Amino acid sequence: MMRLDIRLPASTSNLGPGFDCLGLALQLYNRARISWKKTDQPLPSRGLVRWARSLPYSQRAVAKAYAFYAEKKGLALPSVQIDFEGDIPVARGLGSSATCAIAGLAAGQLLERGDVDKEELLILATALEGHPDNVAPALFGGLILSKLKDGEVIYAPLACHPSLGILLFIPDFSLSTKESRAVLPRQIPHSEAVRQAASLGFLLQGLATGKAVFLKEGSEDFLHQAYRQPLIPDYQLISDKALEAGCAAVMLSGAGPALLGLVSASMEEVQALTARLEGNLPPGWHLRSLAVDHEGTQFTITP
């Protein structure tokens, strides 16, 4: 029995003004174990698609990515055993779908070529996801700036100060990316685009230096957050409470509905801030204190 064990980090994208181009990996993980026998009979890609659709929800997204790999490469691959443990909440803006895409594609890649190549996985997972802002940090860890240009993913790892603390405010309800994108305007004024560029510059400086004043100035966004806020009950209430308690900035995590608080402080101060907030949230909201993941997706291959 051959086996691929994968640990995949959550990721938060956008971070306010970094819309569709900025992502940060977090120490919250999904784990997948994908196994098969050398004697298993390969199936054409159409057969793999039917197989993927028949699986339980927790395995289906991984299997669909595996079938996508076979179709993209014109391969016949065997169906595989998928065991998936998910600590990343689904449809909350924390990159859960990106982890499933990476896991399924990596299994296909391993069966075809005998190893795993993160650079190719970035291209394929971006094709599945539509943009690389969650995929890139999930694969490589840390803070990643990325864009899609002429079918190529261009990315750059950026500095992230060790004093940066992360608070995640996670609701019980979900919000689909499709629904969250539907409320965005088709155009914005030129003056707001200028302010957006300035905000992103301050945010990147704040993330690199850990200075709260830059994080605060860098939290302003003019492309998406104000339009998505009405979809998230208690957004403003939680943001106000977090800022009053000591967060330097609060913004949406991805398309939401989870919210992200940025803190520039020692671990002890972050823990104290978390304790102040935990019992002061609206019903149905949960708080997690996390650190940045700098390792990205980890693969263990058992021949």
Summary of the structure (lengths in Angstrom):
residues: 303
radius of gyration: 19.7
end to end distance: 7.5
largest distance: 62.4
contacts: 1067
relative contact order: 0.19
helix: 41%
strand: 28%
